[in-house]
Amino acid sequence: QVVLVSGHLDSWDVGQGAMDDGGGVFISWEALSLIKDLGLRPKRTLRLVLWTGEEQGGVGAKQYYQLHKENISNFDLVMESDEGTFQPSGLGFSGSAEARDVVKEIMTLLQPINVTDVFDPADGTDIAYWMRDGVPGASLHNDINKYFWFHHSQGDTMTVQDPNQMNLCAAVWTVVSYVIADMEDMLPR
């Protein structure tokens, strides 16, 4: 059984792609790194996917889905961060009402950093195939007021990334992915 965390490696043809979507790649990598560094071993596999071809119509996601859809019943949750890594406010979520209740309970663990909201729905080109077929999905919800200042521009460089905000985003990604991967049962469909 798998909990998938992800961001996409490709960026637009201008700028560095540090925010879109280097931030999503970083927090996905960091989540797994933190879990490993803490010596935690969840019951399910945590799988990092760094998508490619998102900007060219999601061809990487489509290929991955085609290769793994036969095991769809083993995918517990698919997570994607693709709207920058600014101050997080919660999680976008798509799934059953019962699964949403579980996710809301998990988000209470993030009260110390004031990131507890669950929004509807989850969003992400790279996880859309899975969500369409009933796999619960999650996306990082953060303050995107400045997102389009840099999106697909020469301004999308590392200087727009705030390390403290990225750490908070990584904390959200780490807690959610680990807790769901370590629960006794998969999320209800």
C-alpha contacts under 8 A as a table, 3 or more apart, distances in Angstrom:
res1	aa1	res2	aa2	distance
1	Q	44	R	5.33
1	Q	45	T	6.13
1	Q	74	N	4.45
1	Q	75	F	5.81
1	Q	76	D	6.60
2	V	44	R	5.69
2	V	45	T	4.81
2	V	46	L	5.92
2	V	47	R	6.60
2	V	74	N	6.09
2	V	75	F	4.86
2	V	76	D	5.73
2	V	77	L	7.25
2	V	181	A	7.38
3	V	44	R	6.96
3	V	45	T	6.22
3	V	46	L	4.99
3	V	47	R	6.15
3	V	75	F	6.24
3	V	76	D	5.47
3	V	77	L	4.98
3	V	78	V	6.09
3	V	79	M	7.85
3	V	177	S	6.65
3	V	180	I	7.49
3	V	181	A	5.95
4	L	46	L	5.94
4	L	47	R	4.77
4	L	48	L	5.99
4	L	49	V	7.01
4	L	75	F	7.63
4	L	77	L	6.25
4	L	78	V	4.75
4	L	79	M	5.86
4	L	177	S	7.94
5	V	28	S	5.70
5	V	46	L	7.28
5	V	47	R	6.18
5	V	48	L	5.10
5	V	49	V	6.36
5	V	78	V	6.30
5	V	79	M	4.75
5	V	80	E	6.11
5	V	173	W	7.95
5	V	177	S	7.27
6	S	24	G	7.01
6	S	25	V	6.47
6	S	28	S	5.53
6	S	48	L	5.72
6	S	49	V	4.88
6	S	50	L	5.67
6	S	51	W	7.21
6	S	79	M	5.98
6	S	80	E	4.78
6	S	81	S	6.49
7	G	21	D	6.52
7	G	22	G	7.61
7	G	23	G	7.92
7	G	24	G	4.56
7	G	25	V	4.41
7	G	26	F	7.94
7	G	28	S	6.62
7	G	49	V	6.97
7	G	50	L	5.37
7	G	51	W	6.23
7	G	80	E	5.57
7	G	81	S	5.32
7	G	82	D	6.23
8	H	11	S	7.85
8	H	21	D	5.80
8	H	22	G	7.40
8	H	24	G	7.02
8	H	25	V	6.16
8	H	50	L	5.06
8	H	51	W	4.20
8	H	52	T	5.70
8	H	54	E	6.72
8	H	82	D	7.38
9	L	21	D	6.48
9	L	22	G	6.61
9	L	25	V	6.69
9	L	50	L	5.76
9	L	51	W	5.76
9	L	52	T	5.55
10	D	17	G	7.58
10	D	21	D	7.24
10	D	51	W	7.47
10	D	52	T	5.38
10	D	53	G	6.37
10	D	54	E	6.85
10	D	55	E	6.99
11	S	14	V	7.96
11	S	16	Q	7.10
11	S	17	G	4.68
11	S	20	D	6.12
11	S	21	D	6.31
11	S	22	G	7.92
11	S	55	E	7.10
11	S	152	H	7.83
12	W	15	G	7.17
12	W	16	Q	7.99
12	W	17	G	6.43
12	W	20	D	7.78
12	W	55	E	6.88
12	W	152	H	5.40
12	W	153	S	7.80
13	D	152	H	7.52
14	V	17	G	7.78
14	V	152	H	6.44
14	V	153	S	5.68
14	V	154	Q	5.44
15	G	152	H	7.05
15	G	153	S	5.52
15	G	154	Q	3.87
15	G	155	G	6.12
15	G	156	D	5.22
15	G	157	T	6.35
16	Q	154	Q	7.30
16	Q	156	D	5.83
16	Q	157	T	5.30
16	Q	158	M	7.79
17	G	20	D	4.82
17	G	21	D	5.77
17	G	22	G	5.91
17	G	152	H	7.58
17	G	156	D	5.55
17	G	157	T	6.48
18	A	21	D	6.09
18	A	22	G	4.40
18	A	23	G	6.19
18	A	156	D	5.80
18	A	157	T	5.06
18	A	158	M	5.31
18	A	160	V	7.95
18	A	161	Q	7.51
19	M	22	G	5.25
19	M	23	G	5.06
19	M	24	G	7.64
19	M	83	E	7.93
19	M	84	G	5.12
19	M	85	T	6.87
19	M	150	F	7.90
19	M	151	H	7.73
19	M	156	D	6.02
19	M	157	T	6.97
19	M	158	M	7.28
19	M	160	V	7.17
19	M	161	Q	6.71
20	D	23	G	6.75
20	D	24	G	7.55
20	D	82	D	6.56
20	D	83	E	6.88
20	D	84	G	5.98
20	D	151	H	6.63
20	D	152	H	7.54
20	D	156	D	7.30
21	D	24	G	5.31
21	D	25	V	6.45
21	D	81	S	7.87
21	D	82	D	5.79
21	D	83	E	7.48
21	D	84	G	6.62
22	G	25	V	5.07
22	G	26	F	6.07
23	G	26	F	5.02
23	G	27	I	6.25
23	G	81	S	7.96
23	G	82	D	7.99
23	G	84	G	5.96
23	G	85	T	5.48
23	G	161	Q	7.69
23	G	166	M	7.22
24	G	27	I	5.41
24	G	28	S	6.17
24	G	80	E	7.43
24	G	81	S	4.67
24	G	82	D	5.72
24	G	83	E	7.76
24	G	84	G	6.66
24	G	85	T	6.71
25	V	28	S	5.26
25	V	29	W	6.15
25	V	50	L	6.47
25	V	81	S	7.66
26	F	29	W	5.20
26	F	30	E	5.88
26	F	170	A	7.98
27	I	30	E	4.84
27	I	31	A	5.93
27	I	166	M	7.02
27	I	167	N	7.68
27	I	169	C	6.55
27	I	170	A	4.52
27	I	173	W	6.86
28	S	31	A	5.26
28	S	32	L	6.78
28	S	48	L	6.74
28	S	81	S	7.88
28	S	170	A	7.05
28	S	173	W	6.83
29	W	32	L	5.55
29	W	33	S	6.20
29	W	48	L	6.85
30	E	33	S	4.83
30	E	34	L	5.93
30	E	170	A	6.28
30	E	174	T	7.80
31	A	34	L	5.28
31	A	35	I	6.31
31	A	170	A	5.76
31	A	171	A	7.11
31	A	173	W	5.91
31	A	174	T	4.32
31	A	177	S	7.85
32	L	35	I	5.13
32	L	36	K	6.17
32	L	46	L	7.32
32	L	48	L	7.61
32	L	174	T	6.98
33	S	36	K	5.14
33	S	37	D	6.03
34	L	37	D	4.99
34	L	38	L	6.09
34	L	174	T	7.24
35	I	38	L	5.22
35	I	39	G	6.48
35	I	40	L	5.52
35	I	41	R	7.69
35	I	174	T	7.06
35	I	178	Y	7.33
36	K	39	G	5.10
36	K	40	L	5.94
36	K	41	R	7.53
37	D	40	L	7.69
41	R	182	D	7.97
42	P	45	T	7.07
42	P	46	L	7.91
42	P	178	Y	6.54
42	P	179	V	7.90
42	P	181	A	5.58
42	P	182	D	4.40
43	K	181	A	6.01
43	K	182	D	4.75
43	K	183	M	7.21
43	K	184	E	7.75
44	R	181	A	4.87
44	R	182	D	6.25
45	T	181	A	6.87
46	L	177	S	7.40
46	L	178	Y	7.73
46	L	181	A	6.82
51	W	54	E	6.88
51	W	60	G	5.90
51	W	61	A	6.44
51	W	126	D	7.17
52	T	58	G	7.56
52	T	59	V	7.44
52	T	60	G	5.04
52	T	61	A	7.45
53	G	56	Q	4.99
53	G	57	G	6.57
53	G	58	G	5.26
53	G	59	V	5.16
53	G	60	G	5.06
53	G	61	A	7.63
54	E	57	G	5.58
54	E	58	G	3.92
54	E	59	V	6.44
54	E	60	G	6.63
54	E	61	A	7.24
54	E	125	T	6.95
54	E	126	D	6.82
55	E	58	G	6.43
56	Q	59	V	6.66
58	G	61	A	5.36
58	G	62	K	6.24
58	G	125	T	6.40
58	G	126	D	6.27
59	V	62	K	5.05
59	V	63	Q	6.17
60	G	63	Q	5.17
60	G	64	Y	6.20
60	G	126	D	7.84
61	A	64	Y	5.09
61	A	65	Y	6.04
61	A	125	T	7.76
61	A	126	D	4.92
61	A	127	I	7.20
61	A	129	Y	7.99
62	K	65	Y	5.11
62	K	66	Q	6.14
62	K	126	D	7.72
62	K	129	Y	7.41
63	Q	66	Q	5.08
63	Q	67	L	6.24
64	Y	67	L	5.14
64	Y	68	H	6.19
65	Y	68	H	5.22
65	Y	69	K	5.34
65	Y	129	Y	6.91
65	Y	130	W	7.41
66	Q	69	K	5.65
67	L	70	E	7.62
68	H	71	N	5.71
68	H	72	I	6.95
69	K	72	I	4.90
71	N	74	N	5.56
71	N	75	F	7.21
72	I	75	F	5.39
72	I	130	W	7.76
72	I	135	V	7.56
73	S	76	D	7.62
75	F	78	V	7.24
75	F	135	V	6.68
76	D	135	V	6.69
76	D	136	P	6.89
76	D	181	A	7.87
76	D	186	M	5.66
76	D	187	L	6.17
77	L	135	V	6.26
77	L	136	P	5.08
77	L	137	G	5.58
77	L	138	A	7.34
77	L	180	I	7.87
77	L	187	L	7.57
78	V	127	I	6.32
78	V	130	W	7.37
78	V	131	M	7.90
78	V	135	V	7.15
78	V	136	P	6.49
78	V	137	G	4.82
78	V	138	A	6.30
79	M	127	I	7.12
79	M	137	G	5.73
79	M	138	A	4.63
79	M	139	S	5.61
80	E	123	D	7.73
80	E	124	G	6.02
80	E	126	D	7.20
80	E	127	I	6.69
80	E	138	A	6.50
80	E	139	S	5.03
80	E	140	L	7.02
81	S	84	G	7.30
81	S	85	T	8.00
81	S	124	G	7.41
81	S	139	S	5.50
81	S	140	L	5.30
82	D	124	G	6.79
82	D	139	S	7.80
82	D	140	L	7.69
83	E	140	L	7.54
83	E	141	H	7.84
83	E	142	N	7.65
83	E	144	I	7.06
83	E	147	Y	7.18
84	G	142	N	7.64
84	G	144	I	7.19
84	G	147	Y	6.56
85	T	88	P	7.27
85	T	142	N	6.85
85	T	161	Q	7.35
85	T	165	Q	6.71
85	T	166	M	5.49
85	T	169	C	6.25
86	F	142	N	5.70
86	F	143	D	5.64
86	F	144	I	6.81
86	F	161	Q	7.56
86	F	162	D	7.30
86	F	165	Q	5.53
86	F	166	M	6.65
86	F	169	C	7.59
87	Q	142	N	5.44
87	Q	143	D	5.44
87	Q	165	Q	5.08
87	Q	166	M	7.66
87	Q	168	L	7.27
87	Q	169	C	7.30
88	P	115	V	6.42
88	P	140	L	7.25
88	P	141	H	5.93
88	P	142	N	3.93
88	P	143	D	6.27
88	P	165	Q	7.26
88	P	168	L	6.77
88	P	169	C	5.80
88	P	172	V	8.00
89	S	114	N	7.41
89	S	115	V	4.81
89	S	116	T	6.82
89	S	117	D	6.35
89	S	141	H	5.77
89	S	142	N	5.11
89	S	143	D	7.01
90	G	107	M	7.72
90	G	115	V	5.04
90	G	116	T	5.33
90	G	117	D	4.51
90	G	118	V	5.67
90	G	119	F	7.26
90	G	140	L	6.59
90	G	141	H	5.10
90	G	142	N	6.79
90	G	172	V	7.80
91	L	116	T	7.83
91	L	117	D	6.38
91	L	118	V	4.95
91	L	119	F	5.99
91	L	122	A	7.57
91	L	138	A	6.36
91	L	139	S	5.73
91	L	140	L	5.00
91	L	141	H	4.97
92	G	118	V	5.76
92	G	119	F	4.47
92	G	120	D	5.51
92	G	121	P	5.30
92	G	122	A	4.14
92	G	123	D	6.91
92	G	138	A	5.38
92	G	139	S	4.88
92	G	140	L	6.14
92	G	141	H	5.80
93	F	100	R	7.15
93	F	118	V	6.52
93	F	119	F	6.02
93	F	120	D	5.53
93	F	121	P	4.94
93	F	122	A	4.23
93	F	123	D	7.98
93	F	136	P	7.40
93	F	137	G	5.71
93	F	138	A	4.57
93	F	139	S	6.60
94	S	100	R	7.69
94	S	120	D	6.49
94	S	121	P	4.94
94	S	122	A	5.07
94	S	131	M	7.19
94	S	136	P	5.56
94	S	137	G	5.11
94	S	138	A	6.52
95	G	99	A	6.09
95	G	100	R	6.45
95	G	131	M	7.80
95	G	134	G	7.11
95	G	135	V	7.07
95	G	136	P	4.52
95	G	137	G	6.61
95	G	189	R	6.72
96	S	99	A	5.12
96	S	100	R	6.17
96	S	136	P	7.54
96	S	188	P	6.74
96	S	189	R	5.60
97	A	100	R	4.98
97	A	101	D	6.31
98	E	101	D	5.19
98	E	102	V	6.55
98	E	188	P	6.11
98	E	189	R	7.88
99	A	102	V	5.08
99	A	103	V	6.27
99	A	136	P	7.71
99	A	187	L	5.39
99	A	188	P	5.21
99	A	189	R	6.95
100	R	103	V	5.03
100	R	104	K	6.09
101	D	104	K	5.08
101	D	105	E	6.32
102	V	105	E	5.17
102	V	106	I	6.34
102	V	187	L	7.60
103	V	106	I	4.97
103	V	107	M	6.15
103	V	118	V	7.68
103	V	176	V	7.97
104	K	107	M	5.11
104	K	108	T	6.68
104	K	116	T	7.54
104	K	117	D	7.50
104	K	118	V	6.35
105	E	108	T	5.41
105	E	109	L	7.58
106	I	109	L	5.70
106	I	110	L	7.83
106	I	176	V	6.76
106	I	179	V	7.30
107	M	110	L	5.44
107	M	111	Q	7.40
107	M	115	V	7.27
107	M	116	T	4.84
107	M	117	D	7.10
107	M	118	V	7.69
107	M	176	V	7.38
108	T	111	Q	5.36
108	T	116	T	5.66
109	L	112	P	7.49
109	L	116	T	7.84
109	L	175	V	7.90
110	L	113	I	5.66
110	L	114	N	6.29
110	L	115	V	5.51
110	L	116	T	5.88
110	L	172	V	7.15
110	L	175	V	7.89
111	Q	114	N	4.66
111	Q	115	V	6.01
111	Q	116	T	5.99
112	P	115	V	7.92
113	I	168	L	7.57
115	V	172	V	7.64
119	F	122	A	7.46
119	F	141	H	7.73
122	A	137	G	5.85
122	A	138	A	4.96
122	A	139	S	5.05
123	D	127	I	7.84
123	D	128	A	7.42
123	D	137	G	7.95
123	D	138	A	7.27
123	D	139	S	5.77
124	G	127	I	5.47
124	G	128	A	5.95
124	G	139	S	6.88
125	T	128	A	5.34
126	D	129	Y	7.38
127	I	130	W	5.51
127	I	131	M	6.40
127	I	137	G	7.15
128	A	131	M	5.14
128	A	132	R	5.96
129	Y	132	R	5.19
129	Y	133	D	6.51
130	W	133	D	5.22
130	W	134	G	6.55
130	W	135	V	5.37
130	W	136	P	7.86
130	W	137	G	7.76
131	M	134	G	5.05
131	M	135	V	4.80
131	M	136	P	5.92
131	M	137	G	5.84
132	R	135	V	7.38
134	G	189	R	6.78
135	V	189	R	7.11
136	P	187	L	7.55
136	P	189	R	7.18
140	L	169	C	7.61
140	L	173	W	7.78
143	D	146	K	7.68
144	I	147	Y	4.76
144	I	148	F	7.62
145	N	148	F	7.37
146	K	149	W	5.20
146	K	150	F	7.23
147	Y	150	F	5.86
147	Y	151	H	5.95
148	F	151	H	4.75
149	W	155	G	7.83
150	F	153	S	5.49
150	F	154	Q	7.41
150	F	155	G	5.12
150	F	156	D	4.89
150	F	160	V	7.99
151	H	155	G	7.85
151	H	156	D	6.39
152	H	156	D	6.92
153	S	156	D	5.71
154	Q	157	T	7.35
155	G	160	V	7.92
156	D	159	T	7.98
156	D	160	V	6.81
157	T	160	V	6.02
157	T	161	Q	7.73
158	M	161	Q	5.38
159	T	162	D	7.69
161	Q	165	Q	7.86
161	Q	166	M	7.21
162	D	165	Q	5.36
162	D	166	M	6.17
163	P	166	M	5.01
163	P	167	N	6.09
164	N	167	N	5.09
164	N	168	L	6.40
165	Q	168	L	5.09
165	Q	169	C	6.29
166	M	169	C	5.00
166	M	170	A	6.12
167	N	170	A	4.97
167	N	171	A	6.13
168	L	171	A	4.95
168	L	172	V	6.40
169	C	172	V	5.19
169	C	173	W	6.28
170	A	173	W	5.00
170	A	174	T	5.94
171	A	174	T	5.03
171	A	175	V	6.09
172	V	175	V	5.41
172	V	176	V	6.11
173	W	176	V	5.47
173	W	177	S	5.95
174	T	177	S	5.43
174	T	178	Y	5.91
175	V	178	Y	5.37
175	V	179	V	5.95
176	V	179	V	5.47
176	V	180	I	6.14
177	S	180	I	5.47
177	S	181	A	6.01
178	Y	181	A	5.05
178	Y	182	D	6.05
179	V	182	D	5.12
179	V	183	M	6.14
180	I	183	M	5.34
180	I	186	M	7.54
180	I	187	L	7.64
183	M	186	M	6.90
